[in-house]
Amino acid sequence: MNDRIEHVRYEARQMLAEGRDLGFPLALTYLAIQLMMRKEGLPVPRDILAFTFEGKISDAQVTNWQSPVGG
């Protein structure tokens, strides 16, 4: 299970980087991460950014969900 979680965490980081590079709104990338986690059969955490970056950043820090970088 830990390997699966680490794989999903890695994939979420990749999705966030690609979304930023392509100029997608953070909200769209966030939704894609939620869908990926559901597809993998994992519970979706309340704070996806905290899960993805192991508590280093949080959803609460996002000031603009329409921006690719969240602010």
C-alpha positions as CSV (number, residue, x, y, z in Angstrom):
1,M,0.0,0.0,0.0
2,N,2.8,2.4,0.8
3,D,4.3,1.9,-2.7
4,R,0.9,2.8,-4.2
5,I,0.6,5.9,-2.1
6,E,4.1,7.0,-3.0
7,H,3.3,6.3,-6.7
8,V,0.2,8.4,-6.5
9,R,2.0,11.2,-4.7
10,Y,4.7,11.2,-7.5
11,E,2.0,11.2,-10.2
12,A,0.2,14.1,-8.5
13,R,3.5,16.1,-8.4
14,Q,4.0,15.4,-12.1
15,M,0.4,16.5,-12.9
16,L,0.8,19.7,-11.0
17,A,4.1,20.5,-12.8
18,E,2.6,19.7,-16.2
19,G,-0.5,21.7,-15.5
20,R,1.6,24.7,-14.5
21,D,3.8,24.3,-17.6
22,L,0.8,24.1,-19.8
23,G,-1.0,27.0,-18.1
24,F,-4.0,25.0,-16.8
25,P,-5.8,26.5,-13.8
26,L,-4.8,24.8,-10.6
27,A,-8.5,23.9,-10.0
28,L,-8.5,21.8,-13.2
29,T,-5.3,20.0,-12.2
30,Y,-6.7,19.5,-8.7
31,L,-9.8,17.8,-10.2
32,A,-7.6,15.6,-12.3
33,I,-5.6,14.5,-9.2
34,Q,-8.9,13.7,-7.4
35,L,-10.1,11.6,-10.4
36,M,-6.7,9.7,-10.6
37,M,-6.9,8.9,-6.9
38,R,-10.4,7.6,-7.2
39,K,-9.4,5.5,-10.2
40,E,-6.6,4.0,-8.2
41,G,-9.1,3.1,-5.4
42,L,-7.5,5.5,-2.9
43,P,-9.4,7.9,-0.6
44,V,-9.1,11.5,-1.7
45,P,-7.6,13.5,1.1
46,R,-9.2,16.8,2.2
47,D,-6.0,18.7,1.5
48,I,-4.5,17.3,-1.7
49,L,-1.5,19.7,-1.8
50,A,-0.6,18.7,1.8
51,F,-0.8,15.1,0.8
52,T,1.2,15.6,-2.4
53,F,4.0,17.6,-0.8
54,E,3.9,15.9,2.6
55,G,2.7,18.9,4.5
56,K,5.2,21.4,3.0
57,I,2.3,23.3,1.3
58,S,-1.4,23.3,1.8
59,D,-4.6,24.1,-0.1
60,A,-5.1,26.9,2.4
61,Q,-2.2,28.7,0.8
62,V,-3.9,28.9,-2.6
63,T,-5.2,32.4,-3.3
64,N,-6.3,32.0,-6.9
65,W,-7.5,28.6,-8.1
66,Q,-7.7,29.9,-11.7
67,S,-4.0,30.6,-11.8
68,P,-1.6,27.7,-12.8
69,V,0.5,28.4,-9.7
70,G,-2.4,29.1,-7.3
71,G,-1.6,32.7,-6.6
